[in-house]
Amino acid sequence: MAGAVIIRHLLLAAGLLCPAAAFAQSPAQPAEHAIPAQLVSVQRTVLSAEIPAKIEKITVKEGDRFDKGQVLVAFDCALQRAQLTEAQALAAAAEKTRSAHARLLQLNATGELDLAKATSEAVVAKAKVNSAEVLVSKCAIAAPFAGRVAERKAEPHQYAQAGQALLEILDDGALEAEFIVPSAWAPKLKNGMAVNIVVDETKKTYPARIVRLGAKVDAVSHSVKIAAAIENRYPELLAGMSGGVRVSPP
């Protein structure tokens, strides 16, 4: 094969072979492409208030790390706790009344209708206790996963409405690179395929594997989104960093 290449070059230099023929006989090698990519967190969310209440404290600031289950936001819930105490007292009284009617019925001193009414009232009182307990449980927001605070959208002593965004959080330990390839490549790319991620900010290359292929092809650009998970954890990497994915076209 090497001899044939040398002969073609000699013929080309002597003018006995046109350049087009020389190139036609040399098989083209596919060039590796660097496709633009961006790092994103596998887990990210915005924590919102579930009840209208005044914010008592926010235990983290932007950039802070936190553990799974750590309380991030606490509300002033004196009213909700008082309502829970009241509901518990009413439920206890309703249960005593039900028990008294049950004993009286055994002595034929009351009717079944009175017992049924007392039982129903006890059930309603218990349901109110459950409802009050749910409200009190919303008085603190715990971290659903370990990670960092990307943005703090509220401050202590501020009155928050139900549904108001308070904290944007993300898991910076597990990162993925999202990139877009021509739709013609999609059938050849498979989950588990190894790729290299070159990050602009660190000037380093990181190993990754394709974990997810887009569910549809963009009709305008004829492209599909791909996600590759970076193997291992690197403390210097942050969500939002950009770079390129080294991929040889199929």
N, C-alpha and C positions, 0 to 999 in steps of 0.2 A: 504493500500500500504506500509506503514511504517512497519507494522507487518510482511509482507511477506519478506521485505528486511532483517529484523532482523533474521527471521527463516533461510533464505539462508546463512547468515553469521554464524549462529550456526551450520548448517549442514556442511558448509565448514570447520569450525574449528574442527568438530568431524571426518572429513575424510569421511563423507557420501555423499558428493557432490563434483564432480571434479571442478577445477577452471574454465574450459571452459564453463561448464554448468551454473555456477554462473554468468559469464559475459554475456552469451547468453541471460539470462533472465533479464538483466539490460539494459534498452534502453539507447543508447549512446546519449548524448546531444551535439549538434553542437557547436564547439568552435568558439569564435569570432576571426577573422583574422585581423592582422594589415598589410595592403597592402602598400608598399612604394608609396609615392606620392610627387609631386612637385608643388609649388605654381607658377602660371603664371598670367599675366595681361590679363584681358578681351580685353582691347584695347592696342595695341602696334604697332609701325611702325617706319620706318626709313625715315626721311625727306631728300629729294634730291634737288639739284639745277635743275631748269627747263630751265635756260638760261646760256650760258657761260658768266661769269662776275667775277669781283674781289669782294671778300667779304668785305663789308664796316664795318660790326660789327655783332657779335653774342652776343645776350643780356643775355644768360644763360650759366651756367657752369654745369658740371656733378653733379647730385644730387639736382640741383635747382628745385623748384616748379614753375609752370606757370599756367595761366588761359587760358581758351578757347578763341581763337581770339587774344591772345597776340602775337606781332611780335617777333619772335625768331631769325631770320636772315634777314639782309638787305644787298643789293648789291649796288655797285657803278654803277648807271645806267644813268650817264650824257649823254652818246651817245643815249641811247634809248629814253630819254625824249626829246632830241633835234630832233630826227627823228619824234617823235609824234608832236612836235610843227610845224615842216615843213609840215607834212601830213595834219594837221588841216588848215594851211594857204592855201595849194593847194586845199583842199576840199572847203574852203570858196570861193576861186576864181572861181573854177569850177561851184559852185552853182550860183554865180552872172552871169557867162556867160550863163548858162542855162536859168536863169530868163530873161536876156536880149533878148535871142533868142525867148523866149515865147512871150514877148511883141511885138517884131518885126514881129512875125508871125501873131499876131492879126492885125497889120497894113499892112499886105501883103508885108513887106519889106524883108522877108527872106523865105526860103523854109522849108518844114517839115523835109527834110533830115538833114539840119543844126541843127534844134532843136533836132532831135533824136541823132545826134552825140554829141551835148553838154550835153544832158541828160545822155548818156552813160558815158561820161567822168566824170560827177559829181558823178555817182554811183561808178565808179572805185575809185575816190578820197576818197569817204566816206568809201569804203572797206579798203583802206590803213590806214585810221584813226583808224578803228576798230582793224586792225592788230597791229598797233603801240600801241594802248591802252592795248591790251592783253599782249604784251611784257613788258610794264611798270608795269602791274599788277603782273608780275612774279619777280619783283625786291625786294619783301619782302615775307617772308614765315611766315604765322601765324599758331599758334597752332590749330590743328583740334579738340582737346579736352583738358581738364584740366589734368595735371599730373606732372611727373618729368622727368628730363633728365637722361637717363641711360648711354649714352656715347656721347661725343663730338668728331666728326671725322674730323673736319676742324678748322682752326683758321682765325681770321681777317687778311685782307690784302693778303690772299691766293687767287690765281685765280682758280675758280671752273669751271669745265667743266659741260655741261648739263648731268644730270643723276648721278653726283657725290654725294655720301652719305655725309651728313653734320651732322645730329643729329639723335640719336636713342632715342625715347621717349616712355613712357608708362604711363598708368593710374594705379597708385598704389592703388587707392581707391577701385576698383572692382577687386577682386582676385578670381581665381578658382584653385582648386586642380585637377591635372590630374593624373590618376592612371590606371593600367592595371589589368584586372581580367581574369580568365579563360573563354573561350568562352561559356562554359556550364552555366555560371552564367547569361549571357546576357539576355536571355528571362525572367528572374525573376527580373531584375533590371529595374525600371521605373523612368521616369522623375518625380521629386518631392519627391522621397524617401529621408528620413533624414539619414545622416551619421555624424560621428564625425571625425574631422581632428586633429591629434596630431602633433604639429610642434616641431621639434627637437630643433630649436634655442631658442624658448621661453619656452619650457617645459609646454605648455598650450594646452588645448583642445578647439576647436572652432566648433560650429554647422554649418553644411552645408547641401545642398540639391542637389541631382543629377539633372543636367540641360541638359546633352547631352550624348548620347551613340554613340560609334564609328559606322561608316557606313559600316565597313567591319571587318572580322576576319583575323588576321595574320595567313597565311597558315603554317608557320613554328612553331610558338610558341602556336598556337591555343588560342590566347588571343584577347581581344578587349579593346580599350581605352575608359575610362569614364571620364567625367568632372563633378565636383561638385562645385557649387558656394558657397563661404563662406558668411553666412548671416551677415549683418551689416558690419561696417568698423572698423578695428582695426589698430591704427597708428603704432604698433610695428611690424606688418607683412610687409614683403617685397617680391617682386617677386623673385623667385629663391630659397626661403627657401624650405627645404625638411621636410618630416615627414612620417606619416602613416595614412591611413584611416581605421577606425574601422568598419568592415563590417562582419555580420554573414553570412556564406555561405548559399545560398538558398537550 
